[in-house]
Amino acid sequence: MTGTSGERLHTVNGVELCVETFGDRTDPAVLLVAGSSASMLWWDARLCERIAAGGRYVVRYDHRDTGRSTASPPGAPTYSYTDLARDALGIQDVLGIERAHLVCQSMFGGIGLILGVDYPERVASLTFVSTSTGADDLPPPSSDLKMPDEPDTSDTAAVVRYVVASAKACAGGHFDEPAMRALAERDVARARNYASTLVNHYVIDVEGLVRGGFGDIAAPTLVVHGDRDPLLPLPHGEALRDAIPGADLLVLEGAGHDVPEPVWDAFVSALLHHTRRNVRRERRAATGARSRSE
């Protein structure tokens, strides 16, 4: 089946999560995991369609406390970081995806870490976008980074202005303000509780890994990082590449903390190459296993 599924609510781990798919469900699955406070909309639908056109079954979804998914009261999330990681597995389950190519952004690169280390059988490959090892010796955010003051969440227009200003502050050399304003307006309008969106991911409990750290990731890994990221400067991406055995690094020229449209060609090409290479490896391994069992 090809095309876009449209948004659907699924019950996953006892909560409702909003999920949308693109492409043919028989193609290798790419699960897009947005960063903190980001709904599925932050993976642009046109970008999803371009990845799907390369022969991938693309899945994007709203985390808890974003978009149309279940919301907790502001400042009082009823879940942990590990629960968010298990939500990704739950989405794979409801869609019948045994192994997915995970693409995890920013703070929720940690979801890829948890799944890659503690649930390696469910991960075909990993791609980390604008994330970090969190090591103490890495550089702080740029001195030029000026984040806006938090808005009055009862004032929708103020919230939209805040989201646009925050995105602009974290952008590098590419920023389309009208497009970002349209995204922010839609994101705020479709959220169950945007006050929860703005705060809850930053106050959740973070548990330790069961089996290790970045050095224990066995899945083929691609690290993607903007060379003008003011929040996590490029050395964060380089350190992540160095921490994961065999990882590759794609530097997006002119990009900040996001994946703006001017770098989509480079990003999509690298992602398709990364997942294609590992699809072939899996098929060879499966063929070899069948031959040995005959």
Phi, psi and chi 1 to 4 in degrees:
 res  aa     phi    psi   chi1   chi2   chi3   chi4
   1 MET       -  126.7 -179.9  178.7  178.5      -
   2 THR  -107.8  170.5   59.1      -      -      -
   3 GLY    98.8 -165.5      -      -      -      -
   4 THR  -103.9  136.5  -56.8      -      -      -
   5 SER   -78.8  -21.7   72.0      -      -      -
   6 GLY    81.0  158.3      -      -      -      -
   7 GLU   -69.7  137.3  -63.2 -179.9   11.5      -
   8 ARG  -138.2  141.1  -66.1 -174.0   60.7 -174.0
   9 LEU   -89.3  128.9  -71.0  172.3      -      -
  10 HIS  -122.2  143.5  -66.2  -84.1      -      -
  11 THR   -83.8  118.1  -60.3      -      -      -
  12 VAL  -133.8  123.4  175.7      -      -      -
  13 ASN    51.9   36.9  -62.7  -31.6      -      -
  14 GLY    81.8    6.1      -      -      -      -
  15 VAL  -129.6  168.5  -61.4      -      -      -
  16 GLU   -95.4  128.2  -74.4 -171.4  -39.6      -
  17 LEU  -122.8  134.8  -61.4 -179.9      -      -
  18 CYS   -90.9  128.8 -173.2      -      -      -
  19 VAL  -130.8  144.3 -179.8      -      -      -
  20 GLU  -137.0  141.4 -174.1  172.7   24.6      -
  21 THR  -123.6  156.7   65.1      -      -      -
  22 PHE  -136.1  137.1  -58.0   77.3      -      -
  23 GLY    95.6 -165.2      -      -      -      -
  24 ASP   -91.2  122.2 -170.2  -33.3      -      -
  25 ARG   -66.7  -12.2   63.4 -173.4  -55.9  167.4
  26 THR   -85.4   -8.6   65.5      -      -      -
  27 ASP   -80.7  162.4  -76.2  -23.9      -      -
  28 PRO   -56.0  137.5  -24.7   34.3      -      -
  29 ALA   -87.6  134.7      -      -      -      -
  30 VAL  -117.0  115.4  173.6      -      -      -
  31 LEU  -100.7  115.9  179.1   60.6      -      -
  32 LEU   -92.8  120.3  -58.4  175.6      -      -
  33 VAL  -110.6  110.8 -179.8      -      -      -
  34 ALA   -73.2  166.5      -      -      -      -
  35 GLY   -78.7 -176.6      -      -      -      -
  36 SER   -62.5  141.5   57.8      -      -      -
  37 SER    63.9   11.5  -66.3      -      -      -
  38 ALA  -109.8  126.9      -      -      -      -
  39 SER   -80.2 -179.6   73.2      -      -      -
  40 MET   -59.2  -25.7   67.6  163.7   71.8      -
  41 LEU   -61.2  -21.7  -60.9 -173.5      -      -
  42 TRP   -75.0  -11.4  -67.7   78.4      -      -
  43 TRP   -95.9   97.3  -68.3  112.4      -      -
  44 ASP   -53.6  137.0 -167.0  -72.3      -      -
  45 ALA   -58.3  -36.5      -      -      -      -
  46 ARG   -67.1  -34.7  -66.2  169.0  -60.5  143.7
  47 LEU   -66.4  -42.8  175.5   58.9      -      -
  48 CYS   -58.8  -42.6  -64.4      -      -      -
  49 GLU   -64.5  -36.5  -71.3  164.1   -6.0      -
  50 ARG   -68.0  -39.4  -72.7 -175.4   58.2  171.7
  51 ILE   -65.8  -43.5  -61.1  168.8      -      -
  52 ALA   -62.2  -35.6      -      -      -      -
  53 ALA   -64.7  -18.6      -      -      -      -
  54 GLY   -86.0   10.4      -      -      -      -
  55 GLY    89.9   39.0      -      -      -      -
  56 ARG  -127.7  146.6  -57.8  -66.4 -179.4  -87.5
  57 TYR   -94.1  105.1 -178.9   51.5      -      -
  58 VAL   -97.9  133.2  178.6      -      -      -
  59 VAL  -124.7  127.3 -178.2      -      -      -
  60 ARG  -125.6  155.8   66.8  176.6 -174.1  171.2
  61 TYR  -154.6  161.2   68.4   99.6      -      -
  62 ASP   -89.2  122.0  -66.8  -31.0      -      -
  63 HIS   -58.7  163.1  -65.9  -68.3      -      -
  64 ARG   -54.2  144.1  -54.9 -173.8 -162.0 -157.6
  65 ASP    67.7   17.7  -78.6  -41.1      -      -
  66 THR  -134.6  153.3   72.5      -      -      -
  67 GLY    52.7 -136.3      -      -      -      -
  68 ARG   -90.3    1.2  -63.5  176.4   60.4 -155.9
  69 SER   -77.6  167.8  -68.9      -      -      -
  70 THR   -51.5  136.9  -68.1      -      -      -
  71 ALA  -117.8  139.2      -      -      -      -
  72 SER   -96.0  166.0  -60.0      -      -      -
  73 PRO   -60.5  147.0  -21.9   33.4      -      -
  74 PRO   -57.1  129.3  -23.5   33.8      -      -
  75 GLY    81.3    0.2      -      -      -      -
  76 ALA  -138.3   61.7      -      -      -      -
  77 PRO   -64.5  142.0   24.7  -34.4      -      -
  78 THR  -101.9   32.9   56.5      -      -      -
  79 TYR  -152.8  168.0   55.1   89.6      -      -
  80 SER  -115.3  175.1   68.3      -      -      -
  81 TYR   -59.6  -42.0 -160.2  107.7      -      -
  82 THR   -64.2  -34.6  -59.8      -      -      -
  83 ASP   -60.1  -39.8  -70.6  -34.9      -      -
  84 LEU   -64.4  -37.2  -65.1 -178.2      -      -
  85 ALA   -65.3  -41.3      -      -      -      -
  86 ARG   -69.3  -25.5  -69.8  173.8  178.6  153.3
  87 ASP   -60.7  -40.5  -74.7  -11.6      -      -
  88 ALA   -60.7  -42.5      -      -      -      -
  89 LEU   -64.5  -39.4  -67.1 -179.9      -      -
  90 GLY   -62.8  -36.8      -      -      -      -
  91 ILE   -65.6  -41.2  -71.0  168.4      -      -
  92 GLN   -57.6  -42.2  -71.5 -176.5 -142.1      -
  93 ASP   -62.9  -48.2  -70.7  -21.3      -      -
  94 VAL   -69.0  -23.4  -62.1      -      -      -
  95 LEU   -95.2    0.7  -63.8  179.4      -      -
  96 GLY    72.2   32.8      -      -      -      -
  97 ILE  -102.3  112.2  -61.6  168.6      -      -
  98 GLU   -73.3  -48.1 -178.8   61.6   30.1      -
  99 ARG  -131.9  134.7  -71.4  163.2   58.8   84.6
 100 ALA  -124.2  152.1      -      -      -      -
 101 HIS   -85.3  111.1  -62.3  -82.9      -      -
 102 LEU   -92.4  132.6  -61.3 -178.4      -      -
 103 VAL  -121.2  109.6 -177.1      -      -      -
 104 CYS  -119.9  133.4  -57.6      -      -      -
 105 GLN  -113.7  141.7 -169.2  166.5   24.1      -
 106 SER    54.0 -131.1 -169.1      -      -      -
 107 MET   -55.1  -31.6  173.4  179.9  168.1      -
 108 PHE   -91.0   17.0  -71.9  145.7      -      -
 109 GLY   -58.4  -27.0      -      -      -      -
 110 GLY   -63.0  -26.1      -      -      -      -
 111 ILE   -64.8  -43.1  -70.2  176.7      -      -
 112 GLY   -62.4  -38.2      -      -      -      -
 113 LEU   -62.4  -48.9  171.5   61.6      -      -
 114 ILE   -59.5  -48.0  -68.9  170.5      -      -
 115 LEU   -70.6  -38.4  -60.4 -173.4      -      -
 116 GLY   -65.3  -32.8      -      -      -      -
 117 VAL   -92.5  -45.5  173.3      -      -      -
 118 ASP   -93.1  -18.4  -69.2  -19.9      -      -
 119 TYR  -134.7   54.2  -59.7   89.6      -      -
 120 PRO   -62.7  -24.4   25.2  -35.9      -      -
 121 GLU   -69.3  -14.0   70.1  -79.1   -1.4      -
 122 ARG  -101.3   -0.1  -55.2  -60.8  -55.1  -86.1
 123 VAL  -117.4  117.4  178.2      -      -      -
 124 ALA   -81.9  -39.1      -      -      -      -
 125 SER  -160.7  166.7   74.4      -      -      -
 126 LEU  -125.3  141.4  -75.7  166.2      -      -
 127 THR  -130.9  122.8  -61.1      -      -      -
 128 PHE  -104.8  126.6  -68.2  101.2      -      -
 129 VAL  -116.3  120.8 -179.4      -      -      -
 130 SER    54.5   49.9  -54.5      -      -      -
 131 THR  -128.9 -170.3 -169.1      -      -      -
 132 SER  -156.1  159.5  174.5      -      -      -
 133 THR   -77.9  -19.3   62.7      -      -      -
 134 GLY    78.6   13.0      -      -      -      -
 135 ALA   -62.7  145.4      -      -      -      -
 136 ASP   -66.9  -24.0  -68.5  -22.0      -      -
 137 ASP   -89.3    4.7   59.4  -12.0      -      -
 138 LEU   -80.8  154.6  -70.2  169.6      -      -
 139 PRO   -68.2  148.7   22.0  -32.9      -      -
 140 PRO   -74.8  173.8   30.9  -36.8      -      -
 141 PRO   -54.8  153.8  -26.3   35.4      -      -
 142 SER   -56.6  144.3  168.1      -      -      -
 143 SER   -66.0  -16.7   59.3      -      -      -
 144 ASP   -83.0   -9.4  -64.8  -30.5      -      -
 145 LEU   -74.7  116.4  179.4   62.5      -      -
 146 LYS  -124.2  103.2  -60.9  -67.3 -171.3  -67.5
 147 MET   -85.0  145.0  -61.9  -62.3  -71.5      -
 148 PRO   -72.3  160.0   28.5  -36.0      -      -
 149 ASP   -67.9  147.9  -66.1  -27.0      -      -
 150 GLU   -63.4  143.1  -66.6 -173.3    5.5      -
 151 PRO   -87.9  169.0   34.7  -37.6      -      -
 152 ASP   -76.4  110.6  174.5   -1.8      -      -
 153 THR   -69.9   -9.6   54.1      -      -      -
 154 SER   -81.9   -9.0   67.2      -      -      -
 155 ASP  -105.9   98.6 -176.7  -18.0      -      -
 156 THR   -58.2  -42.7  -61.4      -      -      -
 157 ALA   -62.7  -39.0      -      -      -      -
 158 ALA   -66.3  -38.1      -      -      -      -
 159 VAL   -64.5  -44.5  172.1      -      -      -
 160 VAL   -60.4  -45.5  168.7      -      -      -
 161 ARG   -59.6  -39.9  -71.5 -165.6  -62.5  -89.7
 162 TYR   -63.5  -45.3  170.8   81.7      -      -
 163 VAL   -62.6  -43.5  172.9      -      -      -
 164 VAL   -64.3  -44.9  172.8      -      -      -
 165 ALA   -65.3  -37.7      -      -      -      -
 166 SER   -64.7  -44.5  -62.0      -      -      -
 167 ALA   -63.4  -40.0      -      -      -      -
 168 LYS   -64.4  -40.7 -173.9  173.5 -176.4  177.6
 169 ALA   -63.0  -33.1      -      -      -      -
 170 CYS   -92.3   -6.1  -68.1      -      -      -
 171 ALA   -75.8  159.4      -      -      -      -
 172 GLY   -96.8 -116.8      -      -      -      -
 173 GLY   -91.0    0.9      -      -      -      -
 174 HIS  -122.9  118.4  -53.5  -67.2      -      -
 175 PHE  -153.0  120.4 -173.4   69.8      -      -
 176 ASP  -105.3   96.1 -175.9  -23.2      -      -
 177 GLU   -65.0  -43.7 -171.5  157.8  -22.4      -
 178 PRO   -60.4  -40.9  -25.6   36.2      -      -
 179 ALA   -65.6  -39.7      -      -      -      -
 180 MET   -66.5  -37.9  179.6   51.9   62.2      -
 181 ARG   -64.4  -40.4 -176.5  172.6  -64.3  106.2
 182 ALA   -63.8  -40.2      -      -      -      -
 183 LEU   -63.9  -45.9  167.7   59.8      -      -
 184 ALA   -62.5  -42.3      -      -      -      -
 185 GLU   -62.1  -43.6  -70.7  171.4  -10.8      -
 186 ARG   -67.8  -40.0 -175.0 -178.6  173.4 -156.8
 187 ASP   -63.8  -45.0 -155.2   31.1      -      -
 188 VAL   -66.4  -39.5  172.2      -      -      -
 189 ALA   -67.9  -33.4      -      -      -      -
 190 ARG   -93.0   -6.2   69.1 -172.4  -73.3  -84.5
 191 ALA   -74.3  143.9      -      -      -      -
 192 ARG   -67.8  -38.9  -66.2 -164.8 -173.0 -171.1
 193 ASN  -156.5   98.2 -170.1  -26.2      -      -
 194 TYR   -71.7  -21.6 -148.8   80.4      -      -
 195 ALA   -61.6  -38.0      -      -      -      -
 196 SER   -68.7  -39.2  -59.5      -      -      -
 197 THR   -56.2  -41.7  -62.4      -      -      -
 198 LEU   -72.7  -23.8  -69.8  177.0      -      -
 199 VAL  -122.0  -31.7  -59.5      -      -      -
 200 ASN   -67.9  -34.8  -80.1    2.9      -      -
 201 HIS   -65.5  -21.0  -71.4  168.5      -      -
 202 TYR   -88.7   -4.1  -58.0  105.6      -      -
 203 VAL  -122.1   10.1  -63.5      -      -      -
 204 ILE   -74.8  154.5   54.3  177.4      -      -
 205 ASP   -71.4  138.6  -69.0  -28.4      -      -
 206 VAL  -116.7  112.9  179.5      -      -      -
 207 GLU   -90.9  161.3  -54.2   91.8  -22.3      -
 208 GLY   -77.7  162.5      -      -      -      -
 209 LEU   -70.7  154.3  -73.8  159.3      -      -
 210 VAL   -80.9  -38.3  174.2      -      -      -
 211 ARG  -115.0   -5.1  -60.7  179.3 -175.6  172.3
 212 GLY   151.9 -140.9      -      -      -      -
 213 GLY  -143.9 -158.1      -      -      -      -
 214 PHE   -57.4  -35.0  -75.3  107.6      -      -
 215 GLY   -67.8  -11.1      -      -      -      -
 216 ASP   -99.2    3.7  -60.4  -69.1      -      -
 217 ILE   -72.7  125.3  -69.7  175.2      -      -
 218 ALA  -101.8  -20.3      -      -      -      -
 219 ALA   -66.4  142.7      -      -      -      -
 220 PRO   -55.8  134.6  -23.4   34.0      -      -
 221 THR  -131.3  136.5  -59.8      -      -      -
 222 LEU  -117.8  130.4  173.5   66.0      -      -
 223 VAL  -106.3  129.8  175.7      -      -      -
 224 VAL  -120.6  129.4  178.6      -      -      -
 225 HIS  -150.1  137.1 -144.9   95.7      -      -
 226 GLY   -75.9  142.1      -      -      -      -
 227 ASP   -79.5   -4.0   65.3   -5.7      -      -
 228 ARG  -125.1   32.7  -63.8 -178.3   60.1 -179.3
 229 ASP   -72.1  112.8 -172.4  -23.1      -      -
 230 PRO   -82.6  -19.1   31.6  -34.3      -      -
 231 LEU   -83.2  -48.7 -174.9   62.0      -      -
 232 LEU  -124.3   91.0  -62.2  174.8      -      -
 233 PRO   -55.6  160.1  -28.1   36.7      -      -
 234 LEU   -48.9  -36.0 -178.5   56.9      -      -
 235 PRO   -54.1  -23.9  -30.2   38.2      -      -
 236 HIS   -65.2  -44.1  -72.1 -103.1      -      -
 237 GLY   -67.0  -38.9      -      -      -      -
 238 GLU   -65.2  -40.2  -65.9  169.7  -23.4      -
 239 ALA   -65.2  -37.7      -      -      -      -
 240 LEU   -65.2  -43.9 -175.2   57.6      -      -
 241 ARG   -57.0  -43.0 -178.3  -94.1  -39.7  -88.0
 242 ASP   -71.2  -25.8  -65.9  -18.4      -      -
 243 ALA   -80.1  -21.3      -      -      -      -
 244 ILE  -105.2  122.4  -58.8  171.4      -      -
 245 PRO   -55.9  124.4  -25.7   35.1      -      -
 246 GLY    75.2    8.4      -      -      -      -
 247 ALA   -70.4  149.2      -      -      -      -
 248 ASP  -106.5  156.2  -64.9  -39.1      -      -
 249 LEU  -123.3  127.3  172.9   64.3      -      -
 250 LEU  -109.5  120.2  168.2   67.9      -      -
 251 VAL   -97.8  123.1  176.7      -      -      -
 252 LEU   -91.3  113.3  -61.9  176.4      -      -
 253 GLU   -69.7  128.6  -65.9 -174.4    7.3      -
 254 GLY    80.9   -4.2      -      -      -      -
 255 ALA   -86.6  149.2      -      -      -      -
 256 GLY   -98.2 -124.0      -      -      -      -
 257 HIS   -89.6   -1.5 -162.9   61.9      -      -
 258 ASP  -117.6 -170.3   55.4   -4.8      -      -
 259 VAL  -120.9   82.4 -176.0      -      -      -
 260 PRO   -73.4  159.9   28.6  -35.6      -      -
 261 GLU   -54.7  -37.8 -172.9  170.5   -1.9      -
 262 PRO   -61.1  -17.3  -28.0   37.9      -      -
 263 VAL  -107.1    8.8  -58.8      -      -      -
 264 TRP   -60.8  -38.9  -75.3   -0.4      -      -
 265 ASP   -56.4  -48.5  -76.3  -14.1      -      -
 266 ALA   -66.3  -42.1      -      -      -      -
 267 PHE   -66.2  -49.0  176.6   70.7      -      -
 268 VAL   -64.4  -42.7  172.1      -      -      -
 269 SER   -59.4  -46.2  175.9      -      -      -
 270 ALA   -66.8  -40.1      -      -      -      -
 271 LEU   -66.7  -42.8 -179.5   61.3      -      -
 272 LEU   -64.5  -40.6  -68.2  178.2      -      -
 273 HIS   -63.6  -45.2  174.5   74.6      -      -
 274 HIS   -60.7  -47.3  176.1   58.9      -      -
 275 THR   -75.8  -33.2   54.7      -      -      -
 276 ARG   -63.7  -44.4 -177.4 -178.2  -55.3  115.2
 277 ARG   -59.7  -40.4  179.6  178.1   56.2 -177.1
 278 ASN   -81.1  -25.4  -63.0  -48.2      -      -
 279 VAL   -62.8  -44.7  165.8      -      -      -
 280 ARG   -62.3  -40.9  -70.2  171.0  177.4  169.1
 281 ARG   -62.1  -43.1 -177.6 -177.4  -66.7  119.5
 282 GLU   -63.9  -40.9  -73.7 -169.9  -24.9      -
 283 ARG   -65.3  -39.4  -73.9  172.3  176.7  166.9
 284 ARG   -64.1  -41.8  -72.9 -162.3  -60.5  -90.6
 285 ALA   -64.0  -41.7      -      -      -      -
 286 ALA   -65.4  -40.9      -      -      -      -
 287 THR   -62.9  -42.5  -60.2      -      -      -
 288 GLY   -63.2  -40.3      -      -      -      -
 289 ALA   -64.1  -41.3      -      -      -      -
 290 ARG   -64.8  -40.2  -74.4 -163.9  -62.7  -90.0
 291 SER   -64.0  -39.8  -62.8      -      -      -
 292 ARG   -69.9  -26.4  -71.1 -169.2  -63.8  -87.0
 293 SER   -84.9  -12.8   65.5      -      -      -
 294 GLU   -85.1      -  -67.3  173.6   -8.1      -
